[in-house]
Each structure stands twice: as C-alpha cells, then as structure tokens.
Amino acid sequence: MKINEKNLCAFAISATPIDKEGYLNKRGEVNKNFQRRYFVLKGNLLFYFDRKTDKEPVGVIILEGCTIELAEDEEQFCFKIEFHGTNNRSYVLGADSQESMEQWMKALACAGYDYMKIMVADLQRQLDDIDGEF
C-alpha cells in the first residue's frame, strides 16, 4: 500500500473526529524499554506522538489484519496489537489502569474495516427483519 506521508501527517492533526486519545506506554522495537507516547485513534489509524502538543506523529499503526490481545507475559495493564503472518511486528502497549486498558482494547478491536463490515451486515439484517414485520 502506498501512503503519502505528508497527507497522513496532516490527517493526524486535522480537526477530523477522534475515536480515542490518551497516553500509553509503548515497548520499543529495538530498545525494549517502554516509552510514554500520546496516541490518537482516527478510524483504523492509530497515530502516536512523543507529546500531546506535537504537530507531527512519530508513527502510525494501520489497524487492519490484526488482533488485540492481552499481553499476559508483560507488565500489568499491557496488551498487544498482533499482526499475523511472517515478518509482521507486534506492538506491546501499557495503560495506567485496568479500566483504561479495557477501553483501549475495545476501541482498537472495533477500529478495523472487517469489524465495521460485520456491524453493517448485522444492522442490515436487523433492518430487513423490521421491514419483514410490516
């Protein structure tokens, strides 16, 4: 997939609706220590910044083809974004509380296209059931 970095950065800080935002601790890929990052979820894109006031994200995670799972072998309140297949990276994130972790996990699990497709199909089925009653 080709991504225009300039447009992606502009979208990250644009006035478009934010599905969830807040600080999480992110385990580094090379340096395995946790770094505190500010995360912004917009649709199926999870942007992360060094600080809330930054104008450009440090990175973005495209939430397609992944699962959101508890990271039981990690520190307390940790979960992971797991991409399946060869050479796919997993992201380990840590929240400040059980409640925050659960909220993030739910928001991320609902962010992908596949989830939205299932929801639309279910709503269509409900509408068809209602139409059948009249």
N, C-alpha and C positions, 0 to 999 in steps of 0.2 A: 504494500500500500504506500503510495506517495503522499507525504504530508508536507504542506507548506508551513515551515517553522514560524515565519512572520505572522501568518494568519492565525496559527494556533496560539501564539503568544497574545495576540490581540483579543482572541476569543476568551482566553483565560482571565483577563482583567476587564472584559466588557461588562455592560450592565445586564447581560442575559441572566435569567433566573439561576440561582444556585440551589442545588438539591440538598447539599450538606457541606458544612465547612467547619474547620477547627484544627487544633493541634493534635498530632500523633507523633509517636517515636518510630522512626524508620530505620531498620537494620541496613547498613551499607552492603553493597555487593562485594567490594574489595576489602574495605575496612569494616569488619563485622560488628563494630560498635553501633549503638543506637544514636541517631541524630534526631533532634526535635525539629519537625517540619510543620508548616502550615498547609493543610490540604483543602482543596476546593473541588467538589464533585459537581460537574455540569453534564447532565445526560450520562453518556457512557465514558466520559473522560474525567480522570482523576488527576488533577494538577497538584504539584507540590512546590512550595516556596521555602526559602530559608526563613523568612519572616512574613507576617501578615501584610505588612506595608510594601513589600517588594512589588515591582512593576513587571517582573518577568519570572516565569516559573523556572525552577531548577530542572524539572522533568514533568513528564506526563505518562500515565498508565492508561492504555486503551482497554477497557473492561469487556472484552469480547473473548469467548473461548476460555474462560477461567472459572474457577470455583472459589468461594470464600469459605475458609475453614479455620477452626480453632488451631492455634499453634501450641499444642499441649506440651511440647518439649522445650518451650521457651519460657520467658518470664511471665509473671502474672498479667492478665488482660491483653495477651498477644493473640493475634490472628494473622492469617496469611492469605494473600491473593496468589492462587496456584494456577499456573498455565500448564496445560498438559501437552505432552509431545516432547520431541528431542530438542535439546538446547534452549528450552524455554526457562526463563527466570521466574523465580517465586519472590514475592515481596513479603517480608515479615514486618508487621506494624503493631505497635503497642499503644493502648489507650490508657487514660488515667484512672478509669473505674470500670467495673463490670457493666454498668448501665451504658456508658459511652461506647464500650466495645460492642455491645449488642446492637446499639443504634447504628454504628458504622457498618457492622457486618450486614445488617438488614438493608441499609441504603445501597451498599455496594452489590449485594446479591440481586437487587431489583434494578440495577442500572443498565444491564446489557440488553441488546436487541432481542435475544432469544426469550428473555423473561417478558419483555413488552409484547412480543408476538403471541405468547401464551395468554397473557392478560387480555389482549384484543380478541383472540379467539373465544375466550370464556365469556367476555362481555357480549360478543355477537351471539353466542349460544343462548345467553340469558334473554337477549332481545328477541331472538326467534321464539323462545318459549313464551314470552309475553305476547307476541304477535299471534301465536297459535291459540291463545286463550280467547281472543276476540273474534 
